[in-house]
């Protein structure tokens, strides 16, 4: 009897999970809705939470909050008396979680964005995080079928959205510097991606990126294909990978990291004071210099500034050696 109850609850969780992710995709693909990314994140977090609950139930893992009282468990309950189940962040942080690192980081990213948008309005963040949303949907179907079989797949319903206008270089710069994306969301994205490992950052499970390239066809009918497949390991594939990695997020350094780096490179007398004097002299924090960025009242330096500091140390070798 208990096995039938467990199975029925698991099946109900899977059903609700699939409904939530399909609703998320349907809303995101609706061009008349402007609150698409926010709605997708909310519903996909629910979908993933139910999916993980179904998985833990199938494995006999208790995903309810409780405290030990002697040898017994005392379960935490809501005001209405219902058990408090794990939220998604708890689900993917426990030792029994089978999800890979990049997928976890994708989910933690979306959970973080949800926290940032819960208490204030945002405007058009879709373009800024769309690669993460696409990865979330693809990851969901992968783990849904891995856990419970291909019969539950929703892959046919997880379609890509169509963009009717191209993006010019000028529009790209405006997008990356979009003032409509409130600072708290920008700051969260920068801070979150700054702590990611390189493997997670470039993984398609963290952010699913597609590169669309206009193709000039030489033969009749050749232009009918809208997707060009590139062989992995080829020169073009390597170039595409390099471009995508470079465009995701610039590497950032704290001042003390740069000073330590210079000391290791053979300039032991280069100090934090010297570093401060240098950036003040060159006015390196001016907006047009593009040497770094201010995130949550903390300044981070880009590789371009590290190279400038390195050149300064090399030109003043006797002073810092």
N, C-alpha and C positions, 0 to 999 in steps of 0.2 A: 504493500500500500504506500509506504513512504517513498519507495523508488518511483512509483507513478506520479506522486506529488512533486518530487524533485524534477522529474522529466518534464511535467507540464509547466512548472514555473520556469524552467530553462527555456522551453519552447516559446513561452509568452515573452520572456525577456528578449529572445532573438527576434521575435516578430516586432516588438516595440522598437527595438534597436534599428531594424531595417526600415521601418516606417519613418523614424526620425531622420536617418541619413538621406532617404529619398526626398523627404520634405525639404531638407536642407539644400539638396541639389536643385530641386524644382524652384525654390525661391531664388537661389543664386542665378539660375538661368532665365529668370523673368526680367526682361529689360525695363519694365515699368516700375520695378521696385528699386528704390534708392538705398534702402537699408539692407542690402544683400549680404555683404560680408559679415556684418554683425549678427544677422539672422542665421547664416550658415554656421558660424562659430558656436552660437548657443545650441542649435539643434545637433550639430556634430558632436559636441561634448556630451550631450545626453545620449546620443547613439553609441559612442564609445564606452560610456559608463555602463549602459545596459549590456553591451557586448562583453565587457570584462566581468560583470556580475554573472552573466550566463556561463562564461568560461570557468570562473571560480566555483560556481555551483556544480558544473559538470565534473570538476576535480575534487569535490568535497571539501573545498577550502572556505572557511567561515569568513565572510566579508562584511560582518557587522562589527560595530564598535562595542567593546566590552572592557570591563575591568575584572581582575581576578579577586575573588573573596574566598581565601583559603583554596580549596580545590574546585570551587564553583565559579562560573562566569556570571557576572552581573552586567547585563546588556544596557547600553545607553539607549534612551528612547526620547522621542519627540514629545511635545506637550499633549498631543493627541494619543500617545501611547504606542506609536509605531516604532519599530527598530530603526536605529540610525545606521544606514549602510555607508560603505566607503564612497567618497567622491572620487572622481577620475584620477586626480593627482595621487591619492593614496593607493588606488588600484595599480598604477603603473610604477609605484616606488617600492612595493613590497618585493621580497626576495623571490617569490613564486611567479612573478610576472615574466612571461616568455617573450615579450616584445623587444625588438632590437633597439639599440641606442638612438639611432637617427629618428626612428618613428616616435620614440619617447620625447625627444627634443622637439619634434614637430608639434606634438600634443601639448607639451609644456609651453611652447610659444603661443599656441592658440588660447590656452588657459590664461596666460599672462595678458594677452590682448583683451580677453573678456573681462578680466579684473580692471583693466584700464578704462574700458568703455562702459562699465556698469553704472557709473555715477555721473557721467557727463556725456553730452551729445558729440558725436563725431560726424564728419562729412567726407564721403567718398574715400574710404581707405582700401577699397577693393583692389585697385591697381597696385597698391603698395605691398599687399600680402597675398596676391592671387596664387603665386607659386606654392605657398604653404597650404592654401585651401585645396588646391588640386592634389597635392601630395597626401593630404589628410584623407580625401575621398578614395584615392587609389590604395592607400595603406589599409583603410577600413575593409575594402573588399578582399584584400589579400589575407588579412587575419581572420575575417569572417569565414572564408572558405578553408583556411588552414585549421581553424578550430573545429568547424562543424560540417565541412564538406561543400563541394561545388554546387550542390542543389540550392544553397542559400545565396549564391552569388547575385550581386546587384550591378555587375559590371556593365550590362547593357543599358542601364539607366544612368550610369555615372558619366554623362557625356560632357565634352568640352564646350565651353561657350564660344560663340563666334563674335569676333570683333569686326565691325564694318569699316573702321577708319584706320589708316596707318599711323604710326607714331614717328614724327620727325625728330631729329636730334634736339631741336629747340623744345619740343613738347616733352622729351625725355628729361631734360634739365629742369623744366617746370614741375614735372611729376616728382622728381627726387627732392625738389625744394618746395613742395606743395605746402603752403601755409595753412591750408584747410585741414591738413592732418595735424591735429593738435599736438603740442610739444610732449605731452606725457606719453602718447603712443610712439612718437619718434624716439624719445629717450629710452623707452622700454625696448624697442627693436634693437637699437644700437647697443645697449647694455647687455641684452640677451645674447646677441650674436657675437659679441666680443668675448664671451666666455665659452663659446662652442669650440670643440676640437675641429681641426681642418677636415677630418674624415666625415664628421656629422654635417658640417657646413656645406660641403659639396655633394652630399648624398641626395639622390632623388627622393628618398624617403623623408627627408627634411623639407626640401622644396623642389617641386617638380617643374622644371623649366623647359620650355620648348623654344627653339630658335627658328624663326620663320625668315626665309631668304628669298627675295624675288628672283625668279629664274627666267632667263631669256632663252627661249626654245629655238633650236635650229631646224627641227623637223616638224612636219605637220602632225598635230595630235599630241606632241610632246608636252605642251603646256597644260594639258588636261589634268595632269597629276599635281595635286596640291601639296603632297608630301614627298620629300626626297630622302631616301634612306641612306645613311652613311655607315660604312663598315667600321665597327669598333677597332681601335688601334691604328686606323689610317691617319695620314697627316691632317686631313680636314677634321676628323673627329677630335684629334688632339687640339687643334686650333679652336674648335667650338667649345671644348671643355675649358680651355684657358680663358676664353672670353667670358664664359658664364661664371667661372670662379672669381674672376677679377671684378665682375659687375655686382656680385652679391653684397659685399661689404668690405671696405678697406680695413686692413689690419691697423690696430691702434696701440699706442705705447704710452705708458705713464712716464713722467720725467725721470724718475729714479731708475726705470728700466733702461732708458737711453744712456744715462750716466754709467750704469753697470756694464752695458754693452761696450761703451767706449773704453772703459778700464780693461775689459777682457781683450780688446783689440790692440792693446799696447799703449794706452794713454792713461796710466794710473793716476796722474795728477789732475785729470779732468774732473771737476767737482760739480755739485748741484748749483753752486754759486756761479761757476763759469757758464753752465747751461742757461741759467736765468739771465745773465748778462748778455749772452748771445742772442736769445730770442727777443729780448727787449731792444737790443741794438738794431736787429733786422726787422723789428715790428712784425714778428712772425705770426702773431695771433690776429692780425688784421684780416678782415673778411675776404679780401681779394687774394690773399696769399695762398689759401688752400693747403696750409701746412698741418692743419688739425681741426678738431671739432670740440665744442663744449657740450657735454652730456651730463645733465643733472648737476650742474654747477661744478663739474670736474672736467679739466682739459685733457684731451687725448691727442697725441701727435701721430701723424701719418708717416709712412715710409719715406716720403719726399723730404720731410724734416730730418729724419734720421740720417739720410744721405747728406744733407746740408751740414749737419753737425759733424759727421765723419770727415767731410772735406775740410771743414774748419780745423779739426784736430790734426789732419795730415799736413795742412799748410802751416800749422804751428807746432810741429813735432817736438822741437826742443823744449817748448814751454810745458807740454803735458806729458812727455815721456819720462 
